[in-house]
Amino acid sequence: MTTMIKRISGSLLMVALFIVPQILFTSCSDSNSSGGGTPEITGVRSCDPAAADSLFTKASPGQVIAIIGHNLSNVMKVYINDQEVYFNPNMNTDHSVIVNVPSEKNGFKLTAFNSDLKDEIRIETTHGTCTYAFKISAGYPSLQRIAAKYPRETGDIINVYGLNLTDIEEAYFTNLTSEEIAALKGREEIGGTHVAITDMKTVRKERNLNAMTNAYETQSQLSFTHPELPFTEGTLVIVTAGGTAYIPYFKTPGAPVILSISNDMPQIGETLVITGREFVDVSSVKYGDVTLSPDEFRVAESEDTIYFDFSKKPSEVSATTLTVATPGGEVSVDRFYDHSTILTTFDGDATDNGWGPNATFVDSGTSDGVYAYFNVPEEGQQWWGVMVYFRKDWSGNSFPLSDNIPGDATADEVYFAVNVLSNSDYNNGSFFGYIRYMFQPIGDAENQYDNHIGWENYEEQIALLENPVLGDINNQAPTGKWYRHVLPLSKFACYQGLKYSEIKTIGLNQFRFQSINQSTTRGKVDVKFDNCRIIYIPKK
């Protein structure tokens, strides 16, 4: 069954109108001739004016392309991967056809997952048919980890995990380090001593829509036999139709790498998750003046994740780093349990404005002290709900903002963070309560942000939310466990477009967050909050 896309956007039309005069040099009478001669495709160009002179043989779903050739007038149909696609007949000339490659969300099939399809463009005109070898890739690849016992020897079976490892064109080891390859920035060929991998096999190839990025991606696993290498460390490189991916390689355990930590200031009882690479024979996890031994944490069999139940807080005066130690070395990350980021822990370090309806402040019974509690068994429609509303003091001073955040960090990288444990009906598809936030700099008016941005269907009381209520950095909002909710300061007009040094100058006098429900649907609000703070999460 073929897939035909029957729409062309106004922006696509404008791009096409802009690019066509630049790439075609025939008169209107020639371009729109009744046809004659065998049609021929000579290349494909981008519809980006900056790259219009470059020909290419690969594209991505959703990309606009200009098919260039001779005798291409009077096109009747265009096929890509044996599937009919829409083209604008008004933009068809004797030398070009403008096409928008369909997206997978519109049903377009890729040859990486459908071996019966052809990697080609086919154009049918009134006076003949022509084809051109052309690849629609399955996305840019990335390598996440190498799985194999140490030391890695010739003949061992190596497993590799990553994303979009399909349509592989080449795979090899090089003695160049990953840092040396990164420094090339794609401008030069990857050099060094190459050792080819000749028996690469696909073990897993699962294509799914990523709800966070709204794009399709492939969870990939490959395996191959370890070739004989004249070096003990270097880089594994895999070249696919979508691009080149690489990852460090070590014969014996290399230094560990930390990619992410689930919370910078976890709650007592929270499971902290550290992701990375080379977590081999981890001897300790240290943070501040706390050192955990191997019986106090768990390492995944894949050696890329460490878990531990957070039960020991570092002292306020200890260092703000977390370090993972292995026989291959140590790796540290900064700004872990950094007390300088705190606005309030609800333990007497700030002033409650005392407005109602106020949160209940409950002693946790642990070293985390008091937490704020929104507890509404059935919240109906209201515009002024339970709140946390704090100022530093009644003298009008700003909350102290941390000196451990780079002054040039943008408001998109500086976040309000708070630990959350929710058993609410938020995000269940029928209850549309949300959180309203207010930040007030020194001497300025209130700056409000609502996650509620409108109505999908007012009659049925279905609201539109910008993000999941109380979402984390990955737009996830789990229930029944502590996690970190974050909101970038760029959501507030007073901080938009500013650097952190400027944010510190105008300060923060008061902040509030409260439950709101403009919908008539009813639901339970049951959320605990603790450790309100301003933190730095750099863009990747």
FIMIBA-732958 format. One record per residue (C-alpha): residue in three letters; chain; z, y, x. Coordinates in Angstrom, 3 decimals, always signed. Layout:
N
(ALA A (Z Y X))
...
END
This chain:
540
(MET A (+0.000 +0.000 +0.000))
(THR A (-1.024 +3.326 +1.538))
(THR A (+1.109 +6.442 +1.645))
(MET A (-0.487 +9.780 +0.765))
(ILE A (+1.365 +13.065 +1.213))
(LYS A (-0.035 +15.537 -1.316))
(ARG A (+1.694 +18.789 -0.272))
(ILE A (+1.101 +21.358 +2.400))
(SER A (+3.698 +24.080 +2.885))
(GLY A (+2.971 +27.787 +3.119))
(SER A (+4.287 +27.825 +6.677))
(LEU A (+1.936 +24.981 +7.656))
(LEU A (-0.972 +26.877 +6.155))
(MET A (-0.066 +30.015 +8.101))
(VAL A (+0.225 +28.034 +11.332))
(ALA A (-3.118 +26.433 +10.694))
(LEU A (-4.772 +29.766 +9.914))
(PHE A (-3.394 +31.141 +13.151))
(ILE A (-4.388 +28.275 +15.407))
(VAL A (-7.817 +27.319 +14.103))
(PRO A (-9.634 +30.532 +15.170))
(GLN A (-8.237 +30.089 +18.670))
(ILE A (-9.396 +26.524 +19.169))
(LEU A (-12.751 +26.655 +17.465))
(PHE A (-15.725 +28.557 +18.739))
(THR A (-18.434 +27.850 +16.202))
(SER A (-19.661 +30.078 +13.450))
(CYS A (-18.656 +29.600 +9.811))
(SER A (-22.142 +28.420 +8.961))
(ASP A (-22.018 +25.816 +11.715))
(SER A (-18.436 +24.767 +10.914))
(ASN A (-19.122 +24.266 +7.260))
(SER A (-22.510 +22.646 +7.597))
(SER A (-23.326 +19.813 +5.274))
(GLY A (-22.828 +17.351 +8.115))
(GLY A (-25.094 +15.380 +10.325))
(GLY A (-24.669 +13.369 +13.424))
(THR A (-22.059 +10.752 +14.108))
(PRO A (-18.483 +12.104 +13.767))
(GLU A (-16.403 +11.961 +16.940))
(ILE A (-12.759 +12.719 +17.774))
(THR A (-12.361 +14.095 +21.273))
(GLY A (-8.653 +14.910 +21.240))
(VAL A (-5.554 +16.088 +19.409))
(ARG A (-3.870 +19.442 +19.936))
(SER A (-0.645 +21.034 +18.837))
(CYS A (-0.704 +23.709 +16.184))
(ASP A (+1.768 +25.675 +18.296))
(PRO A (-0.254 +28.556 +19.817))
(ALA A (+1.722 +28.287 +23.068))
(ALA A (+0.552 +24.693 +23.551))
(ALA A (-2.838 +24.812 +21.850))
(ASP A (-4.780 +24.147 +25.051))
(SER A (-2.992 +20.864 +25.736))
(LEU A (-4.340 +17.558 +24.444))
(PHE A (-1.974 +14.668 +23.751))
(THR A (-2.103 +11.102 +22.470))
(LYS A (+1.371 +10.897 +20.890))
(ALA A (+3.240 +12.744 +18.154))
(SER A (+6.370 +12.448 +16.023))
(PRO A (+6.683 +12.015 +12.256))
(GLY A (+6.607 +15.394 +10.545))
(GLN A (+4.591 +17.087 +13.311))
(VAL A (+1.526 +19.238 +12.506))
(ILE A (-1.529 +18.315 +14.577))
(ALA A (-5.081 +19.574 +14.953))
(ILE A (-7.641 +16.756 +15.317))
(ILE A (-10.519 +18.067 +17.460))
(GLY A (-14.064 +16.705 +17.780))
(HIS A (-17.687 +16.958 +16.732))
(ASN A (-19.419 +16.512 +13.378))
(LEU A (-16.088 +16.484 +11.515))
(SER A (-17.215 +18.402 +8.437))
(ASN A (-17.080 +16.958 +4.914))
(VAL A (-14.029 +14.796 +5.580))
(MET A (-13.195 +12.531 +2.678))
(LYS A (-10.085 +10.745 +3.997))
(VAL A (-7.782 +10.756 +7.034))
(TYR A (-5.706 +7.750 +8.046))
(ILE A (-2.889 +7.492 +10.599))
(ASN A (-1.421 +4.062 +11.317))
(ASP A (-3.773 +2.721 +8.596))
(GLN A (-2.087 +4.968 +5.994))
(GLU A (-3.920 +7.693 +4.162))
(VAL A (-2.437 +11.134 +4.849))
(TYR A (-3.038 +14.522 +3.300))
(PHE A (-5.321 +17.071 +4.939))
(ASN A (-6.269 +20.507 +3.676))
(PRO A (-10.041 +20.427 +2.911))
(ASN A (-10.125 +24.241 +3.052))
(MET A (-9.165 +24.022 +6.741))
(ASN A (-11.727 +21.330 +7.556))
(THR A (-14.487 +22.482 +9.917))
(ASP A (-17.186 +20.742 +11.887))
(HIS A (-14.819 +20.701 +14.871))
(SER A (-11.316 +20.201 +13.473))
(VAL A (-9.040 +18.754 +10.820))
(ILE A (-5.444 +19.978 +10.388))
(VAL A (-2.994 +17.214 +9.430))
(ASN A (+0.765 +17.019 +8.910))
(VAL A (+2.003 +13.618 +10.092))
(PRO A (+4.167 +12.340 +7.197))
(SER A (+7.872 +11.675 +7.660))
(GLU A (+9.494 +8.281 +7.271))
(LYS A (+11.587 +9.691 +4.436))
(ASN A (+8.295 +10.053 +2.552))
(GLY A (+7.458 +6.409 +3.145))
(PHE A (+5.378 +6.658 +6.337))
(LYS A (+5.454 +3.444 +8.403))
(LEU A (+5.558 +3.226 +12.198))
(THR A (+3.766 +0.569 +14.216))
(ALA A (+6.979 -0.106 +16.161))
(PHE A (+8.289 -1.826 +13.027))
(ASN A (+5.011 -2.933 +11.424))
(SER A (+2.870 -4.938 +13.841))
(ASP A (+0.011 -5.217 +11.353))
(LEU A (-0.686 -1.463 +11.589))
(LYS A (-2.872 +0.193 +14.228))
(ASP A (-1.958 +3.034 +16.579))
(GLU A (-4.936 +5.160 +15.659))
(ILE A (-6.319 +8.076 +13.688))
(ARG A (-9.279 +7.243 +11.458))
(ILE A (-11.417 +9.881 +9.763))
(GLU A (-13.939 +9.036 +7.058))
(THR A (-16.622 +11.642 +6.376))
(THR A (-19.690 +11.694 +4.129))
(HIS A (-21.791 +10.873 +7.165))
(GLY A (-19.722 +8.315 +9.061))
(THR A (-16.340 +7.163 +10.329))
(CYS A (-14.606 +7.708 +13.680))
(THR A (-11.344 +6.514 +15.242))
(TYR A (-9.061 +7.703 +18.030))
(ALA A (-6.174 +5.849 +19.722))
(PHE A (-3.007 +7.759 +18.854))
(LYS A (+0.699 +6.868 +18.819))
(ILE A (+3.358 +8.050 +16.339))
(SER A (+6.608 +7.472 +18.232))
(ALA A (+9.937 +6.335 +16.819))
(GLY A (+11.963 +9.172 +18.351))
(TYR A (+13.371 +10.242 +21.702))
(PRO A (+15.216 +7.395 +23.445))
(SER A (+18.707 +7.382 +24.913))
(LEU A (+20.605 +4.792 +26.924))
(GLN A (+24.289 +4.357 +26.066))
(ARG A (+25.539 +1.522 +28.239))
(ILE A (+24.691 -1.428 +30.458))
(ALA A (+26.584 -4.625 +29.658))
(ALA A (+26.871 -7.212 +32.433))
(LYS A (+29.571 -8.801 +34.529))
(TYR A (+30.460 -7.433 +37.952))
(PRO A (+29.283 -7.815 +40.617))
(ARG A (+25.745 -7.758 +39.226))
(GLU A (+23.535 -10.224 +41.058))
(THR A (+19.880 -11.242 +41.075))
(GLY A (+19.196 -13.560 +38.125))
(ASP A (+22.052 -12.307 +35.935))
(ILE A (+21.232 -11.474 +32.299))
(ILE A (+21.640 -7.747 +31.670))
(ASN A (+22.026 -6.242 +28.194))
(VAL A (+21.278 -2.593 +27.526))
(TYR A (+22.285 -0.616 +24.421))
(GLY A (+20.949 +2.702 +23.169))
(LEU A (+18.913 +4.556 +20.575))
(ASN A (+15.155 +4.407 +19.909))
(LEU A (+14.382 +1.928 +22.693))
(THR A (+11.069 +0.948 +21.096))
(ASP A (+7.426 +1.069 +22.218))
(ILE A (+8.524 +0.524 +25.820))
(GLU A (+5.855 +1.464 +28.333))
(GLU A (+7.748 +0.915 +31.586))
(ALA A (+11.208 -0.130 +32.807))
(TYR A (+12.522 -0.059 +36.375))
(PHE A (+15.438 +0.615 +38.699))
(THR A (+15.305 +3.458 +41.201))
(ASN A (+17.674 +4.293 +44.034))
(LEU A (+17.719 +7.941 +42.894))
(THR A (+20.973 +8.933 +41.195))
(SER A (+21.023 +10.128 +37.604))
(GLU A (+22.054 +13.576 +38.856))
(GLU A (+18.947 +13.733 +41.046))
(ILE A (+16.751 +12.727 +38.098))
(ALA A (+18.406 +15.299 +35.831))
(ALA A (+17.680 +17.988 +38.417))
(LEU A (+13.942 +17.275 +38.055))
(LYS A (+14.153 +18.505 +34.420))
(GLY A (+11.046 +16.492 +33.595))
(ARG A (+8.853 +18.630 +35.835))
(GLU A (+8.192 +15.930 +38.406))
(GLU A (+7.665 +12.189 +38.501))
(ILE A (+10.810 +10.158 +39.124))
(GLY A (+10.628 +9.119 +42.753))
(GLY A (+12.684 +6.921 +45.027))
(THR A (+12.342 +3.183 +45.526))
(HIS A (+11.234 +1.539 +42.280))
(VAL A (+11.903 -2.085 +41.306))
(ALA A (+10.095 -3.092 +38.119))
(ILE A (+11.690 -5.000 +35.234))
(THR A (+9.083 -7.465 +34.022))
(ASP A (+10.807 -9.560 +31.342))
(MET A (+12.301 -6.949 +28.994))
(LYS A (+13.114 -8.439 +25.577))
(THR A (+14.201 -6.744 +22.351))
(VAL A (+17.402 -8.290 +20.986))
(ARG A (+18.176 -5.754 +18.244))
(LYS A (+16.009 -3.119 +16.570))
(GLU A (+17.616 -1.651 +13.436))
(ARG A (+16.054 +1.480 +11.933))
(ASN A (+18.279 +3.576 +9.648))
(LEU A (+18.664 +7.122 +8.398))
(ASN A (+21.429 +8.998 +10.220))
(ALA A (+23.364 +10.844 +7.503))
(MET A (+24.570 +13.505 +9.961))
(THR A (+21.203 +14.400 +11.514))
(ASN A (+19.125 +13.487 +8.424))
(ALA A (+16.677 +11.735 +10.755))
(TYR A (+15.779 +8.106 +11.309))
(GLU A (+17.015 +6.405 +14.475))
(THR A (+16.947 +2.896 +15.887))
(GLN A (+20.047 +1.074 +17.090))
(SER A (+18.622 -0.845 +20.032))
(GLN A (+19.668 -3.701 +22.299))
(LEU A (+17.467 -4.974 +25.118))
(SER A (+17.954 -7.778 +27.624))
(PHE A (+16.331 -8.679 +30.926))
(THR A (+16.906 -10.638 +34.124))
(HIS A (+18.449 -8.674 +36.980))
(PRO A (+15.727 -8.332 +39.644))
(GLU A (+16.432 -8.413 +43.368))
(LEU A (+17.407 -4.889 +44.409))
(PRO A (+17.468 -3.405 +47.932))
(PHE A (+20.245 -0.992 +46.880))
(THR A (+23.704 -1.296 +45.287))
(GLU A (+23.607 +1.794 +43.064))
(GLY A (+20.967 +3.962 +41.482))
(THR A (+19.535 +4.448 +38.002))
(LEU A (+18.006 +2.303 +35.255))
(VAL A (+14.957 +4.064 +33.771))
(ILE A (+13.188 +3.089 +30.545))
(VAL A (+10.014 +4.908 +29.506))
(THR A (+9.028 +4.716 +25.830))
(ALA A (+6.321 +6.340 +23.754))
(GLY A (+8.944 +8.860 +22.642))
(GLY A (+10.171 +9.845 +26.113))
(THR A (+12.166 +8.704 +29.136))
(ALA A (+15.801 +7.563 +29.106))
(TYR A (+17.984 +6.743 +32.100))
(ILE A (+21.548 +5.712 +32.907))
(PRO A (+23.514 +5.186 +36.146))
(TYR A (+23.491 +1.671 +37.615))
(PHE A (+26.114 +0.116 +39.904))
(LYS A (+26.271 -3.355 +41.404))
(THR A (+30.062 -3.101 +41.534))
(PRO A (+32.087 -1.009 +39.095))
(GLY A (+31.191 +2.655 +39.269))
(ALA A (+33.377 +5.621 +38.445))
(PRO A (+34.251 +5.793 +34.745))
(VAL A (+32.656 +8.425 +32.504))
(ILE A (+34.297 +10.026 +29.439))
(LEU A (+31.850 +11.165 +26.750))
(SER A (+34.252 +12.119 +23.951))
(ILE A (+37.874 +12.070 +22.778))
(SER A (+38.505 +11.847 +19.051))
(ASN A (+41.263 +14.492 +19.027))
(ASP A (+42.442 +17.061 +21.578))
(MET A (+45.973 +17.091 +20.078))
(PRO A (+46.539 +13.820 +18.213))
(GLN A (+49.309 +13.226 +15.715))
(ILE A (+52.121 +10.752 +16.302))
(GLY A (+50.840 +7.479 +14.836))
(GLU A (+47.154 +8.434 +15.144))
(THR A (+44.777 +6.042 +16.929))
(LEU A (+43.109 +8.020 +19.707))
(VAL A (+39.574 +6.913 +20.614))
(ILE A (+38.037 +7.625 +24.035))
(THR A (+34.324 +6.840 +24.403))
(GLY A (+32.373 +6.645 +27.645))
(ARG A (+31.106 +4.169 +30.235))
(GLU A (+32.400 +1.966 +33.039))
(PHE A (+35.812 +1.369 +31.478))
(VAL A (+36.157 -1.703 +33.712))
(ASP A (+39.632 -3.041 +34.545))
(VAL A (+41.238 +0.207 +33.414))
(SER A (+44.553 +0.528 +35.253))
(SER A (+45.985 +3.552 +33.433))
(VAL A (+45.432 +6.367 +30.974))
(LYS A (+47.345 +9.510 +31.928))
(TYR A (+47.813 +12.797 +30.092))
(GLY A (+50.223 +15.503 +31.169))
(ASP A (+53.443 +13.801 +32.269))
(VAL A (+52.705 +10.606 +30.281))
(THR A (+51.174 +7.502 +31.911))
(LEU A (+50.082 +4.532 +29.790))
(SER A (+49.865 +1.061 +31.338))
(PRO A (+47.256 -1.553 +30.284))
(ASP A (+49.604 -3.099 +27.709))
(GLU A (+49.716 +0.265 +25.879))
(PHE A (+45.960 +0.649 +25.250))
(ARG A (+42.971 -1.496 +24.284))
(VAL A (+39.543 -1.553 +25.945))
(ALA A (+36.536 -2.695 +23.905))
(GLU A (+34.685 -5.750 +25.150))
(SER A (+31.683 -3.463 +25.627))
(GLU A (+33.751 -1.459 +28.167))
(ASP A (+32.691 +1.816 +26.575))
(THR A (+35.709 +2.594 +24.342))
(ILE A (+39.472 +2.861 +24.835))
(TYR A (+41.926 +2.883 +21.909))
(PHE A (+45.626 +3.630 +21.850))
(ASP A (+48.181 +4.480 +19.211))
(PHE A (+49.475 +7.920 +20.089))
(SER A (+53.282 +7.752 +20.281))
(LYS A (+54.182 +9.810 +23.354))
(LYS A (+53.684 +13.581 +23.418))
(PRO A (+53.355 +15.287 +26.816))
(SER A (+55.880 +17.977 +27.653))
(GLU A (+54.877 +21.546 +26.929))
(VAL A (+54.830 +22.485 +30.621))
(SER A (+52.792 +19.490 +31.870))
(ALA A (+49.107 +19.610 +32.814))
(THR A (+46.500 +19.636 +30.037))
(THR A (+44.237 +16.882 +31.380))
(LEU A (+43.599 +13.295 +30.334))
(THR A (+42.620 +10.854 +33.097))
(VAL A (+41.242 +7.309 +32.962))
(ALA A (+41.683 +5.300 +36.182))
(THR A (+39.738 +2.161 +37.169))
(PRO A (+38.986 +0.376 +40.470))
(GLY A (+35.729 +2.360 +40.493))
(GLY A (+37.492 +5.743 +40.428))
(GLU A (+39.016 +8.260 +38.052))
(VAL A (+37.616 +10.643 +35.452))
(SER A (+39.464 +13.526 +33.784))
(VAL A (+38.868 +15.859 +30.869))
(ASP A (+40.565 +19.219 +30.442))
(ARG A (+42.257 +20.872 +27.452))
(PHE A (+44.038 +17.766 +26.209))
(TYR A (+47.227 +18.562 +24.285))
(ASP A (+46.976 +22.179 +25.378))
(HIS A (+49.965 +23.958 +23.803))
(SER A (+48.351 +27.356 +24.478))
(THR A (+45.842 +26.687 +21.663))
(ILE A (+48.488 +26.377 +18.923))
(LEU A (+48.743 +28.887 +16.064))
(THR A (+51.547 +26.988 +14.334))
(THR A (+53.006 +23.505 +14.130))
(PHE A (+55.153 +24.582 +11.119))
(ASP A (+58.231 +24.215 +13.323))
(GLY A (+59.358 +27.832 +13.453))
(ASP A (+56.695 +29.102 +15.843))
(ALA A (+55.037 +31.436 +13.283))
(THR A (+55.898 +33.224 +10.036))
(ASP A (+55.159 +31.927 +6.549))
(ASN A (+53.937 +34.730 +4.267))
(GLY A (+55.654 +32.897 +1.440))
(TRP A (+52.904 +33.292 -1.151))
(GLY A (+52.662 +30.837 -3.992))
(PRO A (+51.820 +28.264 -4.834))
(ASN A (+52.992 +27.374 -1.337))
(ALA A (+52.588 +24.080 +0.463))
(THR A (+55.629 +21.853 +0.768))
(PHE A (+56.903 +21.605 +4.331))
(VAL A (+58.129 +18.095 +5.122))
(ASP A (+59.965 +16.683 +8.129))
(SER A (+57.812 +13.850 +9.472))
(GLY A (+60.783 +12.074 +11.014))
(THR A (+58.935 +11.951 +14.353))
(SER A (+58.608 +14.262 +17.340))
(ASP A (+55.756 +15.952 +15.452))
(GLY A (+58.400 +17.699 +13.366))
(VAL A (+57.324 +19.383 +10.122))
(TYR A (+53.942 +19.074 +8.419))
(ALA A (+52.485 +21.032 +5.470))
(TYR A (+51.761 +19.025 +2.325))
(PHE A (+49.344 +19.759 -0.550))
(ASN A (+50.438 +17.400 -3.335))
(VAL A (+48.754 +17.934 -6.728))
(PRO A (+48.525 +14.643 -8.670))
(GLU A (+45.756 +15.993 -10.936))
(GLU A (+44.169 +19.322 -10.074))
(GLY A (+42.064 +20.903 -12.808))
(GLN A (+39.933 +24.044 -12.716))
(GLN A (+41.633 +26.887 -10.827))
(TRP A (+40.717 +29.720 -8.439))
(TRP A (+44.085 +30.064 -6.663))
(GLY A (+45.643 +26.852 -5.450))
(VAL A (+48.267 +25.493 -3.073))
(MET A (+48.084 +27.184 +0.325))
(VAL A (+49.178 +27.517 +3.911))
(TYR A (+49.365 +31.273 +4.652))
(PHE A (+50.853 +32.289 +8.001))
(ARG A (+51.091 +35.338 +10.269))
(LYS A (+52.478 +35.516 +13.773))
(ASP A (+55.265 +37.913 +12.805))
(TRP A (+56.081 +40.882 +10.566))
(SER A (+55.417 +43.319 +13.455))
(GLY A (+51.648 +42.878 +13.043))
(ASN A (+51.051 +41.086 +16.334))
(SER A (+48.118 +38.766 +16.900))
(PHE A (+48.617 +35.068 +17.347))
(PRO A (+48.344 +34.451 +21.108))
(LEU A (+44.911 +32.940 +21.792))
(SER A (+44.490 +30.513 +24.672))
(ASP A (+43.414 +31.606 +28.152))
(ASN A (+42.011 +28.095 +28.713))
(ILE A (+38.784 +28.756 +26.794))
(PRO A (+35.766 +30.258 +28.645))
(GLY A (+35.252 +33.926 +27.817))
(ASP A (+31.513 +33.370 +27.295))
(ALA A (+32.012 +30.555 +24.761))
(THR A (+30.245 +31.440 +21.501))
(ALA A (+31.823 +31.569 +18.054))
(ASP A (+29.863 +28.350 +17.335))
(GLU A (+31.848 +26.631 +20.105))
(VAL A (+35.297 +27.989 +19.215))
(TYR A (+36.914 +26.166 +16.297))
(PHE A (+39.869 +26.361 +13.987))
(ALA A (+41.332 +22.848 +14.224))
(VAL A (+44.060 +21.144 +12.225))
(ASN A (+45.254 +17.557 +12.035))
(VAL A (+44.720 +16.068 +8.580))
(LEU A (+45.822 +12.978 +6.685))
(SER A (+44.117 +12.877 +3.293))
(ASN A (+44.465 +10.522 +0.362))
(SER A (+42.712 +12.970 -1.952))
(ASP A (+39.742 +12.597 -4.267))
(TYR A (+37.711 +14.977 -2.092))
(ASN A (+34.127 +13.852 -1.317))
(ASN A (+34.156 +11.066 -3.922))
(GLY A (+31.089 +12.426 -5.759))
(SER A (+32.907 +13.345 -8.966))
(PHE A (+35.766 +15.663 -7.930))
(PHE A (+34.495 +18.971 -6.506))
(GLY A (+37.658 +20.630 -5.310))
(TYR A (+37.359 +22.199 -1.876))
(ILE A (+39.245 +24.283 +0.716))
(ARG A (+39.058 +28.087 +0.906))
(TYR A (+39.748 +29.666 +4.306))
(MET A (+40.721 +33.234 +5.225))
(PHE A (+40.981 +34.700 +8.734))
(GLN A (+42.158 +38.279 +9.277))
(PRO A (+41.824 +40.037 +12.643))
(ILE A (+44.174 +42.839 +13.638))
(GLY A (+43.550 +45.882 +11.414))
(ASP A (+40.543 +44.381 +9.625))
(ALA A (+39.890 +43.194 +6.089))
(GLU A (+40.085 +39.546 +5.099))
(ASN A (+37.155 +37.285 +6.044))
(GLN A (+36.737 +34.373 +3.665))
(TYR A (+34.788 +31.125 +3.921))
(ASP A (+34.234 +28.669 +1.072))
(ASN A (+32.734 +25.247 +1.668))
(HIS A (+31.465 +25.425 -1.948))
(ILE A (+28.003 +27.037 -1.819))
(GLY A (+26.734 +26.648 -5.393))
(TRP A (+25.913 +24.178 -8.099))
(GLU A (+23.524 +21.258 -8.018))
(ASN A (+23.961 +20.898 -11.772))
(TYR A (+26.343 +23.285 -13.524))
(GLU A (+25.985 +21.560 -16.890))
(GLU A (+27.195 +18.301 -15.380))
(GLN A (+29.632 +20.146 -13.075))
(ILE A (+28.112 +18.826 -9.857))
(ALA A (+28.805 +21.277 -7.039))
(LEU A (+26.986 +21.841 -3.768))
(LEU A (+29.143 +21.639 -0.655))
(GLU A (+27.953 +22.799 +2.754))
(ASN A (+29.836 +19.991 +4.514))
(PRO A (+32.254 +17.259 +3.486))
(VAL A (+35.615 +18.755 +2.524))
(LEU A (+37.911 +18.663 +5.588))
(GLY A (+35.136 +17.207 +7.757))
(ASP A (+35.585 +16.381 +11.444))
(ILE A (+33.232 +17.322 +14.294))
(ASN A (+30.827 +14.571 +13.091))
(ASN A (+30.957 +15.670 +9.436))
(GLN A (+33.047 +12.651 +8.538))
(ALA A (+36.201 +12.873 +6.385))
(PRO A (+38.128 +9.601 +6.524))
(THR A (+41.012 +8.858 +4.184))
(GLY A (+44.353 +7.238 +4.845))
(LYS A (+44.658 +8.131 +8.545))
(TRP A (+45.277 +11.165 +10.742))
(TYR A (+42.219 +12.846 +12.289))
(ARG A (+41.089 +16.295 +13.428))
(HIS A (+39.388 +18.648 +10.980))
(VAL A (+37.436 +21.493 +12.602))
(LEU A (+35.682 +24.649 +11.398))
(PRO A (+33.724 +26.960 +13.763))
(LEU A (+34.871 +30.579 +13.860))
(SER A (+31.243 +31.594 +13.299))
(LYS A (+31.858 +30.811 +9.612))
(PHE A (+33.865 +34.058 +9.407))
(ALA A (+32.030 +37.405 +9.346))
(CYS A (+34.566 +39.029 +11.671))
(TYR A (+33.724 +36.559 +14.473))
(GLN A (+30.027 +35.830 +13.925))
(GLY A (+27.875 +36.474 +16.992))
(LEU A (+30.868 +37.151 +19.262))
(LYS A (+31.893 +35.614 +22.559))
(TYR A (+35.423 +34.273 +22.915))
(SER A (+36.430 +37.219 +25.106))
(GLU A (+35.520 +39.511 +22.191))
(ILE A (+37.334 +37.278 +19.690))
(LYS A (+40.489 +37.557 +21.808))
(THR A (+40.158 +41.349 +21.814))
(ILE A (+40.053 +41.706 +18.024))
(GLY A (+42.671 +38.998 +17.689))
(LEU A (+43.969 +37.039 +14.719))
(ASN A (+46.698 +38.535 +12.552))
(GLN A (+46.850 +36.050 +9.659))
(PHE A (+45.151 +32.875 +8.458))
(ARG A (+45.171 +30.987 +5.183))
(PHE A (+43.671 +27.827 +3.749))
(GLN A (+44.152 +26.743 +0.166))
(SER A (+42.910 +24.255 -2.425))
(ILE A (+40.308 +25.604 -4.885))
(ASN A (+38.585 +23.855 -7.801))
(GLN A (+35.988 +25.894 -9.696))
(SER A (+34.711 +22.749 -11.390))
(THR A (+36.132 +21.430 -14.638))
(THR A (+36.298 +17.943 -13.131))
(ARG A (+39.809 +16.867 -12.206))
(GLY A (+41.130 +15.020 -9.185))
(LYS A (+44.047 +14.285 -6.902))
(VAL A (+44.848 +16.573 -3.950))
(ASP A (+47.069 +14.760 -1.458))
(VAL A (+46.716 +16.154 +2.076))
(LYS A (+49.061 +16.563 +5.030))
(PHE A (+48.314 +19.209 +7.689))
(ASP A (+49.771 +19.804 +11.161))
(ASN A (+49.093 +21.483 +14.513))
(CYS A (+46.894 +24.428 +13.457))
(ARG A (+45.089 +25.707 +16.560))
(ILE A (+42.037 +27.445 +18.071))
(ILE A (+40.089 +25.157 +20.433))
(TYR A (+36.874 +24.976 +22.445))
(ILE A (+34.243 +22.271 +21.846))
(PRO A (+31.168 +23.023 +23.992))
(LYS A (+27.704 +22.347 +22.623))
(LYS A (+26.162 +19.215 +24.109))
END
